[in-house]
Amino acid sequence: MSLTDTHCHIHESSYPDGEAAYLRAMETGIERLICVGTDVKSSREAIEFAVSHENVWASIGIHPHEAVGDGMKELELLSNNKIVAVGECGLDYFYEHSPRDKQIEILHCQIKLALAHDLPMIFHVRDAFDDFWPIFDQYQGLRGVLHSFTDTQENLTRALERGLFIGVNGISTFARAEEQKKMYASIPLSHLLLETDAPFLTPVPLRGTVNEPAFITHIAQHIVNLQSITLEELSRATERNATTLFFQNK
């Protein structure tokens, strides 16, 4: 059995000990990690970490919280064969650390970057689907994942209709709303990806500690219990999905 953490931030200088977290992941049997950038600095760090570690890959992007300034010019210059996606990018109207118009502008720029390089995208969308779907639908050939999906059954259906994958992390293990639990249980295996978002969103039963890729086994077990499937079934499906989206030519 193997698993891939499709979204973590252990490469960032602020992470307590990325090297130790990487080694524990490998010891746990985690096959692949994607280190996800959130601005130009973080994206550079993701590439550097990926280059220096086996089975680690990078995604470059500007998070909606960071959608200020002129970072796109620098982002467009980043190039390496370890880059497997563009993101984390999208719209976040829950916090609105950046103006909405700037978030939308930077999202369009990153979509164009992904299409130009035939890369999938890692989308962060929070309280903003009413604006996100019209933007997404303007483009042909977009593919990607809705990272840390916690939204409604309706938006899950819309995502699946558009061929998007659904990223599930530790939030699924401590979600309390029955509607949300039902939503997680209904995600088809054909479109499910596992992620930790380490160091954030540590799953039950490890709440209160710094999250790391090795903890993805707890998320996997929770999904297995929710969907009444075997760990082997989940592993086969999510590994196939990760390969399809990120590693087809790697």
Secondary structure in CASP SS format (residue, H / E / C, confidence):
PFRMAT SS
TARGET T0000
AUTHOR 0000-0000-0000
METHOD secondary structure of the structure
MODEL  1
M C 1.00
S C 1.00
L E 1.00
T E 1.00
D E 1.00
T E 1.00
H E 1.00
C E 1.00
H C 1.00
I C 1.00
H C 1.00
E C 1.00
S C 1.00
S C 1.00
Y C 1.00
P C 1.00
D C 1.00
G H 1.00
E H 1.00
A H 1.00
A H 1.00
Y H 1.00
L H 1.00
R H 1.00
A H 1.00
M H 1.00
E H 1.00
T H 1.00
G C 1.00
I E 1.00
E E 1.00
R E 1.00
L E 1.00
I E 1.00
C E 1.00
V E 1.00
G C 1.00
T C 1.00
D C 1.00
V H 1.00
K H 1.00
S H 1.00
S H 1.00
R H 1.00
E H 1.00
A H 1.00
I H 1.00
E H 1.00
F H 1.00
A H 1.00
V H 1.00
S C 1.00
H C 1.00
E C 1.00
N C 1.00
V E 1.00
W E 1.00
A E 1.00
S E 1.00
I E 1.00
G C 1.00
I C 1.00
H C 1.00
P H 1.00
H H 1.00
E H 1.00
A C 1.00
V C 1.00
G C 1.00
D C 1.00
G H 1.00
M H 1.00
K H 1.00
E H 1.00
L H 1.00
E C 1.00
L C 1.00
L C 1.00
S C 1.00
N C 1.00
N C 1.00
K C 1.00
I E 1.00
V E 1.00
A E 1.00
V E 1.00
G E 1.00
E E 1.00
C E 1.00
G E 1.00
L E 1.00
D E 1.00
Y C 1.00
F C 1.00
Y C 1.00
E C 1.00
H C 1.00
S C 1.00
P C 1.00
R H 1.00
D H 1.00
K H 1.00
Q H 1.00
I H 1.00
E H 1.00
I H 1.00
L H 1.00
H H 1.00
C H 1.00
Q H 1.00
I H 1.00
K H 1.00
L H 1.00
A H 1.00
L H 1.00
A H 1.00
H C 1.00
D C 1.00
L C 1.00
P C 1.00
M E 1.00
I E 1.00
F E 1.00
H E 1.00
V E 1.00
R E 1.00
D C 1.00
A C 1.00
F H 1.00
D H 1.00
D H 1.00
F H 1.00
W H 1.00
P H 1.00
I H 1.00
F H 1.00
D C 1.00
Q C 1.00
Y C 1.00
Q C 1.00
G C 1.00
L C 1.00
R C 1.00
G E 1.00
V E 1.00
L E 1.00
H C 1.00
S C 1.00
F C 1.00
T C 1.00
D C 1.00
T C 1.00
Q H 1.00
E H 1.00
N H 1.00
L H 1.00
T H 1.00
R H 1.00
A H 1.00
L H 1.00
E H 1.00
R C 1.00
G C 1.00
L C 1.00
F E 1.00
I E 1.00
G E 1.00
V E 1.00
N C 1.00
G C 1.00
I H 1.00
S H 1.00
T H 1.00
F H 1.00
A C 1.00
R C 1.00
A C 1.00
E H 1.00
E H 1.00
Q H 1.00
K H 1.00
K H 1.00
M H 1.00
Y H 1.00
A H 1.00
S H 1.00
I C 1.00
P C 1.00
L H 1.00
S H 1.00
H H 1.00
L E 1.00
L E 1.00
L E 1.00
E C 1.00
T C 1.00
D C 1.00
A C 1.00
P C 1.00
F C 1.00
L C 1.00
T C 1.00
P C 1.00
V C 1.00
P C 1.00
L C 1.00
R C 1.00
G C 1.00
T C 1.00
V C 1.00
N C 1.00
E C 1.00
P H 1.00
A H 1.00
F H 1.00
I H 1.00
T H 1.00
H H 1.00
I H 1.00
A H 1.00
Q H 1.00
H H 1.00
I H 1.00
V H 1.00
N H 1.00
L H 1.00
Q H 1.00
S C 1.00
I C 1.00
T C 1.00
L H 1.00
E H 1.00
E H 1.00
L H 1.00
S H 1.00
R H 1.00
A H 1.00
T H 1.00
E H 1.00
R H 1.00
N H 1.00
A H 1.00
T H 1.00
T H 1.00
L H 1.00
F H 1.00
F C 1.00
Q C 1.00
N C 1.00
K C 1.00
END
